[in-house]
Amino acid sequence: PPYYENHGFQPENISSGRQPVGANPYPQHFSTNAPSVPSYVPRVATYQSSMPVARSSGRTCASSVKKTMIIIVSILIVICCAIAAFFIWYFVENHCLGSLIECGSSGVCMPPSQWCDGMSQCPDGEDETRCVRLFGPNFILEVYSPVSKSWYPVCQDGWNDDYGKIACKDMGYSVDTYYYSGGVATDVSFKSYMKLNTSAGNIDLYKKLYSSDSCASGNVVSLRCIECGLSTKSVNIMNRIVGGSAAVPGQWPWQVSLHVQGVHVCGGSIITHQWIVTAAHCVEGRFSDPYSWRVYAGILNQNEMFLRKGYRVQQIISHPDYDTDSKDNDVALMKLETPLSFTDTVRPVCLPNPGMMFQPNQECWISGWGAEYQGGKTSNNLNYAMVPLIERSRCNSVYIYNGMILPTMICAGYLSGGIDSCQGDSGGPLVTNKNSLWWLVGDTSWGTGCASPNRPGVYGNMTVFTDWIYKNMQ
């Protein structure tokens, strides 16, 4: 099988070690040999006892006209059925007439004026779950317009922290983590803006915003809902010990160790005081019970964790489209019962914003307590290593993973082998540094072996998952 089950080193009383099923790279083979039975039809001689009687030309003509009419009628029936089928499909799939917008799977239709108005009218609240977002590495605040179905930056004119806290809360962040709201110079690509109508009175934020082609201040809002992506220690990328280097306190402050029955099982990443990102395959089956988990943050040594209580988990949310065989959508969230206290050694990593492009060969870092060789035991100390991103098309080539890398996945590592993630690193972070901040690029998902040639590590593509994460944080 092409996957290693990345649950880490687990005694038999914890994990049954179910092997996932990989894609079958071998097509079915069909024989091209001739059949053993001849396919020809033998000739049989026939004899007529009398001369054939000539048919009436009138009957032949009538029969020909009848056949033509049948063909024409049949064609017309087929065309009518096709038209009817099209209209049935159209009204079933697009039954919201005019400018009405459909509320997801419920099928309820709502007018655009009720979308992003601060009140949930859709049964599942879809009309309020995707109204604001942060764009690019500068955290530019954008607001969604259901009328034009486009995102627009918010002009800084009249903006203040009170509005910033409302926007952050709508994205799922706590007001307590609010960092700051600033301004960024407008870009030539900005054609329209959302502006505040400060004279609109004490009404909802979205109702105060209106579309405008100009922005007097020349700045758009840059919003930081949480202070993230800070490391107190620099990374020595020249120190390349094969398989990784030992981490120091404060170097990877978002890294957590996830335990079951006192044993390290997977890694995870802190994104807020109360939310941890990990891999869905870490929490499937009997591991889906939140009360069996303990989370350890700010500790580098596994032996030291045995002396601590750890944080209890209140809730586990796996991606609804996670596939246990292909590892598609391999991401999950853990909500802690007690919020973390941020220190120099316990800090959140930044979630990637839309518009951030991670390029092939971009330097990223992996960290974890995984085995230091294939089949080995969990490491006692937190290790890290630098791995470059690999283009998806290259990773999907026949000699690497042969089409198994889906859009929800990212490849990173060395095709020559030697440095990689391994069992026990699952769910842990793949991060990169941009604009002096650390961003979560992916979560450790799967791979064939550990550090084998032409078998790089595969990670969940965090840029695909951010909408889902924000929706569940709300």
C-alpha positions in Angstrom: 0.0 0.0 0.0 1.3 3.5 -0.8 0.5 5.1 2.5 2.0 5.0 6.0 -0.6 5.4 8.7 0.8 8.4 10.4 -0.5 7.8 13.9 3.0 7.7 15.4 4.4 4.9 17.5 1.5 3.4 19.4 1.3 0.3 21.6 -1.1 -2.4 20.6 -3.6 -1.4 23.3 -4.0 2.0 21.6 -4.1 1.5 17.8 -5.0 -1.4 15.6 -3.0 0.1 12.8 -5.5 -0.2 10.0 -3.8 0.0 6.7 -5.5 2.4 4.2 -6.1 1.3 0.7 -4.2 3.1 -2.1 -5.1 3.7 -5.7 -4.4 0.8 -8.0 -1.9 2.0 -10.6 -2.2 -1.0 -12.7 -5.0 -1.0 -15.4 -6.9 -4.2 -16.1 -5.4 -6.3 -18.9 -7.6 -7.7 -21.6 -6.5 -10.4 -24.0 -6.1 -9.4 -27.6 -6.0 -13.0 -29.0 -8.6 -14.2 -31.5 -11.6 -16.2 -30.1 -11.3 -20.0 -30.2 -14.7 -20.2 -32.0 -14.9 -18.8 -35.6 -16.9 -15.7 -35.9 -17.9 -16.2 -39.5 -21.4 -17.3 -40.6 -21.4 -20.5 -42.8 -23.1 -20.2 -46.1 -26.3 -22.3 -46.6 -27.5 -22.9 -50.2 -31.2 -22.0 -50.8 -33.5 -22.9 -53.7 -36.6 -21.3 -55.1 -39.3 -23.5 -56.5 -41.1 -20.8 -58.5 -40.5 -17.3 -59.9 -40.8 -14.5 -57.4 -43.9 -12.3 -57.7 -43.1 -8.6 -58.4 -44.4 -6.2 -55.7 -46.8 -3.4 -56.5 -44.9 -0.1 -57.0 -47.8 1.7 -55.3 -47.4 -0.3 -52.1 -43.7 0.2 -52.2 -44.1 4.0 -52.4 -46.6 4.1 -49.6 -44.4 2.0 -47.4 -41.4 4.4 -48.1 -43.5 7.4 -47.1 -44.7 5.7 -43.9 -41.1 4.9 -42.9 -40.0 8.5 -43.5 -42.9 9.8 -41.4 -42.0 7.5 -38.6 -38.4 8.6 -38.6 -39.4 12.3 -38.6 -41.8 11.8 -35.7 -39.2 9.9 -33.8 -36.7 12.7 -34.2 -39.2 15.3 -33.1 -40.0 13.2 -30.0 -36.3 13.0 -29.1 -35.9 16.7 -29.5 -38.9 17.5 -27.4 -37.7 15.1 -24.7 -34.2 16.8 -24.7 -35.8 20.2 -24.4 -38.0 19.1 -21.5 -35.1 17.4 -19.8 -33.1 20.7 -20.1 -35.9 22.8 -18.5 -36.4 20.2 -15.7 -32.6 20.3 -15.0 -32.5 24.1 -15.1 -35.4 24.6 -12.7 -34.3 21.9 -10.3 -30.7 23.0 -10.2 -31.4 26.8 -10.5 -34.8 27.1 -9.0 -34.1 30.5 -7.5 -35.7 32.9 -9.9 -34.4 36.4 -10.8 -31.7 37.7 -8.5 -32.6 35.3 -5.6 -29.7 33.3 -4.1 -29.9 29.7 -3.0 -29.1 28.8 0.6 -26.8 25.8 0.0 -28.3 22.3 0.2 -31.5 23.5 1.9 -32.8 24.9 -1.4 -34.3 28.1 0.3 -34.0 31.2 -1.9 -33.1 34.6 -0.4 -32.9 38.1 -1.9 -29.4 39.6 -2.1 -30.4 42.3 0.4 -30.6 39.7 3.2 -27.1 38.3 2.5 -24.3 39.6 4.7 -26.7 41.8 6.7 -25.6 40.5 10.1 -28.7 38.3 10.5 -28.9 34.6 9.5 -32.0 33.9 7.3 -30.7 30.7 5.7 -31.5 27.5 7.7 -27.8 26.8 8.1 -26.6 30.4 8.3 -24.9 30.3 4.9 -25.9 33.9 4.2 -23.6 35.1 7.0 -20.7 32.7 6.9 -18.7 34.2 4.0 -19.1 37.9 4.1 -15.6 39.2 5.2 -12.1 37.8 4.6 -8.5 38.8 4.9 -6.6 38.9 1.6 -2.9 38.4 0.9 0.1 38.7 3.2 -0.9 42.2 4.2 -4.2 41.1 5.8 -6.3 43.4 3.6 -9.9 43.4 4.7 -12.4 42.5 2.0 -16.2 42.4 2.0 -18.3 40.2 -0.3 -21.0 41.7 -2.5 -23.7 39.1 -3.3 -25.0 41.3 -6.0 -21.8 41.4 -8.1 -20.5 38.2 -6.5 -17.2 39.8 -6.0 -14.9 40.8 -3.1 -14.0 44.5 -2.5 -11.3 46.0 -0.2 -12.6 48.3 2.5 -11.5 51.9 2.3 -9.9 53.2 5.6 -12.0 56.4 5.6 -13.9 56.6 8.9 -12.7 53.1 10.0 -11.7 52.4 13.6 -11.0 49.4 15.9 -14.6 49.0 16.9 -15.5 48.0 13.3 -12.3 45.9 13.2 -13.5 43.9 16.2 -16.9 43.3 14.6 -15.3 42.0 11.4 -12.9 39.7 13.3 -15.8 38.3 15.3 -17.7 37.6 12.1 -14.7 35.5 10.9 -14.7 33.4 14.1 -12.1 35.1 16.2 -12.6 36.1 19.8 -12.7 39.9 20.5 -10.2 39.1 23.2 -7.5 38.2 20.7 -8.0 41.4 18.6 -4.6 42.8 17.6 -4.9 46.0 15.5 -6.4 47.7 12.5 -4.2 49.8 10.2 -4.0 51.0 6.6 -2.2 49.9 3.5 -1.8 52.0 0.3 -4.3 51.2 -2.4 -3.2 49.0 -5.3 -3.7 49.8 -9.0 -5.7 46.6 -9.2 -8.4 48.0 -6.9 -11.2 49.3 -9.1 -13.9 49.6 -6.5 -14.1 49.9 -2.7 -16.5 49.4 0.1 -16.8 52.6 2.2 -18.4 53.3 5.6 -21.4 55.5 5.8 -20.6 56.9 9.3 -23.8 58.9 9.3 -26.0 55.8 9.0 -26.4 55.6 12.8 -26.1 52.7 15.1 -26.8 49.9 12.6 -25.1 46.7 11.6 -21.6 47.1 10.0 -22.6 45.6 6.7 -25.5 48.0 6.3 -23.1 50.9 6.8 -20.9 49.8 3.8 -21.6 50.9 0.3 -19.8 50.5 -3.0 -17.6 53.4 -4.3 -15.1 53.9 -7.1 -12.9 56.2 -4.9 -11.1 56.1 -1.6 -10.1 59.6 -0.3 -7.5 58.4 2.2 -5.7 56.3 -0.4 -5.5 53.5 2.1 -7.5 50.3 2.5 -8.0 48.5 5.9 -5.4 46.0 7.0 -6.8 43.9 9.9 -5.1 41.6 12.3 -7.6 39.6 14.3 -4.8 37.8 16.3 -1.1 38.3 16.7 0.2 35.3 14.9 3.3 33.8 13.2 5.9 35.1 15.6 8.9 33.0 16.6 11.3 34.2 19.3 14.2 32.2 17.8 15.7 32.3 14.4 16.0 29.2 12.2 19.5 28.1 11.4 18.9 26.7 7.9 22.6 26.0 7.5 22.5 23.4 10.3 21.3 20.5 8.2 21.6 17.3 10.2 20.2 14.4 8.1 16.6 13.9 9.2 16.4 17.3 11.0 17.7 19.3 14.0 16.7 19.6 17.6 14.3 22.5 18.3 14.9 25.1 21.0 12.2 26.8 23.2 10.2 29.5 21.3 11.3 28.3 17.9 8.1 26.6 16.8 5.6 28.0 19.5 2.5 26.8 17.6 3.6 23.2 17.6 1.6 20.9 20.0 1.8 17.3 20.9 -1.5 15.3 20.9 -1.7 12.4 23.4 -4.0 9.4 24.0 -3.5 7.4 27.2 -0.2 9.2 27.9 1.3 8.4 24.5 2.2 10.9 21.7 0.0 10.1 18.7 0.0 13.1 16.4 1.1 16.7 16.1 -1.0 19.9 15.7 -0.8 23.6 15.2 -2.2 26.4 17.4 -4.3 28.9 15.4 -6.2 30.6 18.3 -6.4 30.4 22.1 -8.9 27.6 21.8 -8.5 26.0 18.4 -5.9 23.4 17.1 -5.5 22.3 13.5 -4.5 18.6 12.9 -5.0 15.8 10.4 -8.4 14.1 10.1 -6.7 10.7 9.9 -5.4 11.3 13.5 -8.9 11.4 14.9 -10.9 8.9 12.9 -12.4 5.7 14.3 -11.9 5.1 18.0 -9.7 8.2 18.1 -12.8 10.5 17.4 -13.7 10.7 21.1 -12.5 14.2 22.3 -12.3 13.2 25.9 -9.5 10.7 25.3 -7.1 13.4 24.1 -4.7 15.7 25.9 -2.9 18.6 24.2 0.6 19.7 25.3 1.9 23.1 24.2 5.2 24.9 24.8 7.0 21.7 25.8 9.8 20.2 23.7 10.5 17.0 25.6 8.1 14.1 25.7 9.4 12.9 29.1 8.5 16.3 30.5 4.9 16.0 29.3 4.4 12.9 31.5 4.7 15.3 34.5 2.0 17.7 33.1 -1.8 17.4 32.9 -2.2 18.8 29.4 -5.3 20.5 28.0 -8.5 18.6 27.6 -10.3 18.6 24.3 -14.0 19.7 24.2 -14.8 19.1 20.6 -13.3 17.4 17.5 -14.5 18.4 14.0 -13.2 16.4 11.0 -13.7 17.7 7.5 -17.0 16.2 6.2 -15.4 15.2 2.9 -12.4 13.5 4.4 -11.6 10.2 2.5 -9.8 7.6 4.7 -8.4 5.8 1.6 -7.1 8.6 -0.6 -6.5 11.0 2.3 -8.5 13.7 0.5 -9.4 16.6 2.8 -7.2 15.3 5.6 -7.8 18.1 8.1 -9.5 18.4 11.5 -10.1 20.9 14.3 -9.8 20.4 18.0 -11.5 22.9 20.4 -9.9 23.0 23.9 -12.0 23.1 27.1 -9.7 25.7 28.6 -8.1 28.4 26.4 -4.3 28.5 26.1 -2.3 31.3 27.7 0.1 32.8 25.1 3.7 33.2 26.0 7.1 33.2 24.2 6.8 29.5 23.8 3.1 29.2 23.1 1.8 31.3 20.2 -0.5 30.8 17.1 0.7 30.4 13.5 -1.0 32.5 10.8 -3.6 30.9 8.6 -2.9 31.6 4.9 -5.1 34.3 3.4 -6.7 34.1 -0.1 -4.3 35.5 -2.7 -1.2 34.1 -1.1 0.7 32.0 -3.7 3.2 29.4 -2.5 5.7 28.6 -5.3 7.5 25.4 -6.2 10.9 25.2 -4.4 9.7 27.7 -1.7 11.4 26.9 1.6 9.1 25.4 4.2 9.8 23.8 7.6 8.3 20.7 9.2 8.5 19.9 12.9 7.4 17.1 15.2 8.2 14.2 17.5 7.9 11.6 14.7 10.1 8.6 14.2 13.7 9.4 13.0 13.7 6.4 10.7 11.1 4.2 9.0 9.5 1.9 11.7 11.2 3.7 14.5 9.9 4.9 17.8 8.6 8.4 18.6 11.4 10.9 19.2 11.7 12.2 22.7 12.7 15.7 21.5 11.0 18.0 19.0 12.9 18.1 15.7 12.6 20.2 12.6 13.9 20.3 9.0 13.7 22.5 5.9 11.9 21.0 2.9 11.1 22.7 -0.4 7.7 22.7 -2.0 7.3 20.4 -5.1 5.1 21.3 -8.0 1.9 19.2 -8.0 2.3 18.1 -11.7 5.8 16.9 -10.9 4.7 15.1 -7.8 1.9 13.4 -9.8 4.3 12.0 -12.4 4.5 8.3 -13.0 7.8 7.8 -11.2 6.7 9.7 -8.0 3.0 9.4 -6.9 1.3 8.7 -10.3 -1.7 11.0 -10.1 -2.5 10.5 -6.4 -1.9 14.1 -5.4 -5.2 15.9 -5.3 -5.9 19.6 -5.1 -6.3 19.3 -1.3 -2.7 18.1 -1.0 0.8 19.7 -1.3 4.1 17.8 -1.8 7.2 18.9 0.0 10.6 17.3 0.4 13.6 16.0 -1.5 13.3 13.6 -4.4 16.8 12.3 -3.4 15.4 11.4 0.0 17.1 11.9 3.3 14.9 14.5 5.0 11.2 14.0 5.5 8.3 13.7 8.0 7.5 10.2 9.4 5.2 8.3 11.6 4.1 10.4 14.6 4.5 13.7 12.7 1.0 13.5 11.3 -1.2 16.6 11.8 1.9 18.7 12.5 2.7 21.9 10.7 4.3 22.7 7.4 5.1 26.4 7.6 6.9 29.1 5.6 8.1 32.6 6.4 6.7 35.6 4.4 6.7 39.2 5.4 8.6 38.2 8.6 5.6 36.1 9.7 5.2 32.3 9.8 2.2 30.9 7.8 0.6 27.4 8.0 1.0 26.0 4.5 -0.1 22.5 5.4 -0.7 19.7 7.9 1.4 16.5 7.7 -0.8 13.9 6.0 0.9 10.9 4.4 3.8 9.4 2.4 5.3 6.2 1.2 8.0 5.2 3.7 10.1 7.9 5.4 12.7 10.0 3.5 12.7 7.5 0.6 13.9 8.6 -2.9 11.1 9.9 -5.1 8.6 9.6 -2.2 8.4 13.1 -0.7 6.0 14.0 2.1 2.4 14.9 1.3 0.5 17.6 3.3 -3.0 18.9 3.5 -3.3 22.1 1.4 -4.3 24.7 4.0 -5.2 27.3 1.4 -8.1 25.1 0.5 -9.2 24.6 4.1 -9.3 28.1 5.5 -13.0 28.8 4.6 -14.0 25.6 6.3 -11.9 26.4 9.3 -13.4 29.9 9.7 -16.9 28.6 9.3 -16.4 26.1 12.1 -14.7 28.7 14.3 -17.8 30.9 14.0 
